[in-house]
Amino acid sequence: MPGIYKYLLSSTIALSLLGAGDVVARRSFPKAPANEKKSVTPPGQTGATFTVDEGTLRKPVTLIAYGDMRFTDPANQDATNPAARQALVARIAQEQPDAILLNGDVPWHGGEKGDYAVFQTETEVWRAGHLRVYPALGNHEFSRCEVAQCLENWWTTFPELRDRRWYSVALGRQLYAIALDSDTSLLPGSDQRQWLEAQISSLPASVRFVLITMHHPPVADIQKNFNVDHNPRPNEISLADYLKTAASTGKAKFLVSAGHIHNYERAIQDEVVYLVAGGGGAHPYPVERTPSDLYQDNGFPNFHYVKFVLEGDALKGTMYRLDLDAAPPTWQAKDSFELRAK
């Protein structure tokens, strides 16, 4: 494997530096104007935007999902907990996953180039481990900047994604990851929704599990007393409505990993697993847990990541929680679940 940092790798880099079986862009897209606000990913695009050949994946295949890190100056210990953030980065590097799915709010302020610089510095260990990182846009990516500049800062940090706000990755033959932009419409008829429907309707028959990473959650504990503005919105609820049909008629099992709520939740709705995995280091939020939440532990805060391991016909998930109060800090497996292939 080439000694380069594989966020996703642009098609030109992939074709020149990688073997035919590694991360390769399936298509090339024209560069959008500097003020373009939309993704140029064609609404009807079928087939994965990027592919990772089966032969380059470890056995068993391992993925990590988490988000809401808010990388920024470590002196800022209010908006984010730098000790937790850095411990998570180090721990994930030790896991050596085949892919890391980031569900948004990578920087504290997307308009601050320095926040992205902190991301680069603190994740140096990921580059050293040649880890693949697939990020989704969150609302903080659009903080303190006009949309065009926000996206320019994002694409400068992740150049392989230039002109794309959503995309897909085929991770071998059985796993398919989709990164959505919940800051853009997911309603029926929108460009992103048409693209998603084309992606799912054209999934290869070999795909058994689809993992969707995004920022705002389609399903979450409904809050009545605090952080009520973080409850699921119509934009994401429409996605859940669509996945109800996709899950019942398709051959693959679906899982959605979202963030925005700085805690952990797990629910199953209409055969789809919905996670809130927002424990990447941002200022933690308490949660009033409802009966539909399959995670009822009231431990707080929940700095965490979720590890997925593909074993036979099952995709097994484990939530690992960081206990910063222990001396030294420890990791605890606090939740486990699995998806069985159809």
C-alpha positions in Angstrom: 0.0 0.0 0.0 1.5 3.4 -1.0 2.7 5.5 1.9 0.3 8.3 1.4 -2.7 9.6 3.4 -5.8 8.3 1.8 -8.7 10.6 2.7 -10.3 9.4 -0.5 -7.7 10.2 -3.1 -8.5 12.0 -6.2 -8.9 10.1 -9.4 -5.6 11.4 -10.8 -3.7 10.4 -7.6 -5.5 7.1 -7.3 -4.7 6.1 -10.9 -1.1 7.1 -10.7 -0.1 5.9 -7.2 -2.5 3.1 -6.3 -2.9 -0.4 -7.5 -6.0 -1.1 -9.5 -7.7 -2.5 -6.5 -7.5 0.4 -4.1 -9.5 3.7 -3.8 -10.3 4.7 -7.3 -12.8 7.4 -8.5 -15.3 5.8 -10.9 -16.0 9.1 -12.7 -14.4 12.5 -13.1 -16.5 15.6 -12.6 -16.0 19.1 -14.0 -14.9 21.8 -11.6 -17.8 24.0 -10.5 -17.6 27.8 -10.5 -16.2 29.3 -7.3 -19.7 30.5 -6.2 -21.4 27.3 -7.0 -23.4 26.0 -4.0 -24.6 22.7 -5.3 -22.8 19.4 -5.7 -22.1 18.7 -9.4 -22.7 15.0 -8.7 -25.4 14.1 -11.3 -28.8 13.4 -9.7 -29.2 10.2 -11.6 -25.6 8.9 -11.1 -25.5 5.1 -10.6 -22.5 3.2 -9.3 -20.2 4.2 -6.5 -18.3 7.5 -6.7 -15.3 5.7 -5.2 -14.4 2.0 -4.8 -12.1 0.1 -2.5 -11.2 -3.3 -3.9 -12.0 -6.3 -1.8 -8.4 -7.5 -1.9 -7.1 -4.4 -0.1 -9.4 -4.8 2.9 -8.4 -6.4 6.1 -10.0 -9.6 7.4 -12.4 -9.1 9.0 -13.4 -5.8 7.5 -13.6 -3.1 10.2 -15.2 0.3 10.0 -15.4 3.2 12.6 -18.2 5.8 12.7 -18.3 8.9 14.9 -18.6 12.7 14.7 -18.9 16.1 16.3 -15.2 16.5 17.0 -15.1 20.3 16.6 -11.3 20.5 15.9 -10.1 23.9 17.0 -7.4 25.5 19.2 -6.8 23.0 22.1 -7.0 26.1 24.4 -10.7 26.1 23.7 -12.1 23.7 26.4 -15.6 25.0 26.3 -16.9 24.3 22.8 -15.0 21.0 22.7 -12.9 18.8 25.0 -9.5 18.5 23.5 -8.4 15.6 25.8 -11.4 13.5 24.7 -11.0 14.6 21.0 -7.3 13.6 20.9 -7.9 10.4 22.9 -10.5 9.3 20.3 -8.2 10.0 17.4 -5.4 8.0 19.0 -7.7 5.1 19.9 -9.2 4.9 16.4 -5.7 4.8 14.9 -4.9 1.8 17.1 -8.0 0.1 15.7 -6.5 0.3 12.2 -10.0 0.3 10.6 -10.5 -0.1 6.8 -12.4 3.2 6.8 -13.5 6.0 9.2 -16.9 7.6 8.6 -17.1 11.1 10.0 -20.7 12.3 10.4 -20.0 16.0 10.4 -18.9 19.0 12.5 -15.2 18.2 11.9 -14.2 21.8 12.6 -15.6 24.1 15.3 -16.0 26.9 12.6 -15.8 26.0 8.9 -14.8 29.6 8.2 -11.6 29.3 10.3 -8.8 27.8 8.3 -7.0 27.3 11.5 -9.6 24.8 12.7 -8.9 22.6 9.7 -5.2 23.0 10.4 -5.8 21.6 13.9 -7.6 18.7 12.3 -4.6 18.0 10.1 -2.2 18.2 13.0 -4.2 16.1 15.5 -5.0 13.4 12.9 -1.4 13.0 11.8 -1.5 9.5 13.3 -4.2 8.6 10.8 -1.9 9.7 7.9 0.9 7.7 9.4 -1.4 4.6 9.4 -2.6 5.2 5.8 -6.2 5.2 7.0 -9.2 6.0 4.7 -11.4 8.8 6.0 -14.8 9.6 4.5 -16.4 12.8 6.0 -19.9 14.2 5.7 -20.7 17.9 6.0 -22.2 19.2 9.2 -23.7 22.5 10.2 -20.4 23.8 11.8 -18.7 23.4 8.4 -20.8 26.4 7.5 -20.1 28.5 10.5 -18.5 32.0 10.2 -18.3 32.0 6.4 -20.4 32.4 3.3 -21.4 29.1 1.7 -18.9 29.4 -1.2 -16.0 30.0 1.2 -17.1 27.3 3.6 -17.1 24.8 0.8 -13.8 26.0 -0.5 -12.2 25.4 2.9 -13.8 22.0 3.1 -12.7 21.0 -0.4 -9.2 22.4 0.3 -9.0 20.1 3.3 -10.5 17.1 1.4 -9.5 17.8 -2.2 -10.7 14.4 -3.4 -14.3 15.6 -2.7 -14.1 18.8 -4.7 -17.4 19.8 -6.2 -19.2 17.0 -4.3 -21.3 17.5 -1.3 -22.5 13.9 -1.2 -20.9 10.7 -2.6 -20.7 7.0 -2.2 -18.0 4.4 -1.5 -18.0 0.7 -2.4 -16.0 -1.0 0.3 -15.4 -4.3 -1.3 -18.3 -6.3 -2.5 -20.5 -6.4 0.6 -20.3 -2.9 2.1 -21.5 0.3 0.6 -21.1 3.7 2.4 -23.0 6.8 1.5 -22.2 10.3 2.8 -25.1 12.7 2.7 -25.2 16.5 3.2 -28.1 17.2 5.6 -27.5 21.0 5.1 -28.9 20.4 1.6 -32.4 19.2 0.8 -33.2 15.5 1.1 -36.9 16.1 0.2 -38.4 14.2 -2.7 -37.4 15.6 -6.0 -34.3 17.4 -4.8 -31.0 16.7 -6.5 -29.6 14.9 -3.6 -32.7 12.7 -3.1 -32.7 11.8 -6.8 -29.1 10.9 -6.6 -29.7 8.8 -3.4 -32.6 7.0 -5.0 -30.5 6.2 -8.1 -27.7 4.9 -5.9 -29.9 2.6 -3.9 -31.9 1.3 -6.8 -28.7 0.3 -8.6 -26.9 -1.3 -5.7 -24.9 -4.4 -6.8 -26.5 -7.6 -5.9 -23.5 -8.5 -3.7 -24.0 -5.5 -1.4 -25.4 -6.7 2.0 -25.1 -3.7 4.2 -25.5 0.0 3.4 -24.1 2.5 5.9 -25.3 6.1 5.6 -23.3 8.8 7.3 -24.8 12.2 7.8 -25.0 15.0 10.4 -28.6 15.7 11.4 -30.4 12.6 12.6 -33.5 11.3 10.9 -34.5 9.4 14.1 -33.6 10.4 17.7 -35.0 10.8 21.2 -37.5 13.6 21.1 -36.4 16.2 23.6 -39.0 18.3 25.4 -37.0 20.3 27.9 -33.6 21.2 26.4 -31.9 21.1 23.0 -35.3 20.8 21.4 -33.9 22.5 18.3 -31.8 19.3 17.8 -34.9 17.1 17.3 -35.3 15.5 13.9 -36.3 17.9 11.2 -38.7 17.4 8.2 -35.7 17.2 5.9 -34.2 14.2 7.6 -37.6 12.6 8.5 -38.3 12.5 4.8 -35.2 10.4 4.4 -36.4 8.0 7.1 -39.7 7.7 5.2 -37.9 6.8 2.0 -35.6 4.3 3.8 -38.7 2.5 5.1 -39.5 1.5 1.6 -36.0 0.9 0.5 -35.4 -1.4 3.4 -38.5 -3.4 2.9 -38.1 -3.9 -0.8 -34.3 -4.1 -1.2 -31.8 -6.9 -0.5 -29.5 -4.9 1.7 -29.7 -4.0 5.3 -29.5 -0.3 6.2 -27.8 1.6 9.0 -27.7 5.4 9.5 -25.0 7.0 11.6 -25.7 10.7 12.4 -24.5 13.2 15.0 -25.5 16.8 15.9 -26.6 15.5 19.3 -23.5 15.2 21.4 -24.3 11.8 22.9 -25.1 8.3 21.8 -28.5 6.8 20.9 -29.6 3.7 19.0 -33.0 2.9 17.6 -34.5 0.5 15.0 -37.3 1.9 12.9 -38.8 0.2 9.9 -36.0 -2.4 9.8 -33.4 0.4 9.7 -30.8 0.9 12.5 -30.4 4.6 13.4 -27.4 5.7 15.5 -26.7 9.1 17.0 -22.9 8.9 17.3 -22.0 12.5 18.3 -19.4 11.9 21.0 -16.3 13.0 19.1 -15.3 15.6 21.6 -17.8 18.5 21.2 -19.4 19.9 24.3 -21.6 17.0 25.5 -25.4 17.2 25.6 -27.6 15.3 28.1 -30.4 13.3 26.6 -33.9 12.5 27.9 -34.1 8.9 26.7 -37.4 7.6 25.3 -38.6 4.0 25.3 -37.7 3.6 21.7 -34.0 4.2 22.5 -32.3 0.8 22.8 -29.5 2.4 24.8 -30.7 3.4 28.2 -27.5 3.9 30.1 -27.5 7.3 31.8 -23.7 7.6 32.0 -22.6 11.1 31.1 -20.7 12.4 29.1 -20.7 9.9 26.2 -17.4 10.6 24.4 -17.3 7.5 22.1 -16.9 5.9 18.7 -18.7 2.9 17.1 -16.8 0.0 15.6 -18.3 -2.3 13.0 -16.8 -5.7 12.1 -18.1 -7.8 9.2 -18.2 -11.4 10.3 -19.9 -13.9 8.0 -23.5 -12.9 7.6 -23.4 -10.3 10.3 -22.2 -6.7 10.7 -21.5 -6.4 14.4 -21.4 -3.0 16.1 -19.9 -2.0 19.4 -19.9 1.4 21.0 -16.8 2.2 23.0 -17.1 4.9 25.6 -14.2 6.9 27.0 -14.0 7.3 30.7 -11.9 10.4 31.3 -12.5 10.2 35.1 -10.5 6.9 35.4 -6.8 7.1 36.1 -5.6 6.5 33.5 -8.6 7.1 31.2 -10.2 3.8 30.1 -12.4 2.5 27.3 -15.5 0.5 28.0 -17.7 -1.4 25.5 -21.1 0.1 26.5 -23.4 -1.1 23.7 -23.4 -3.9 21.2 -25.7 -4.9 18.4 -25.6 -6.6 15.0 -27.3 -6.5 11.6 -28.0 -9.8 10.0 -27.8 -10.0 6.2 -31.0 -10.8 4.4 
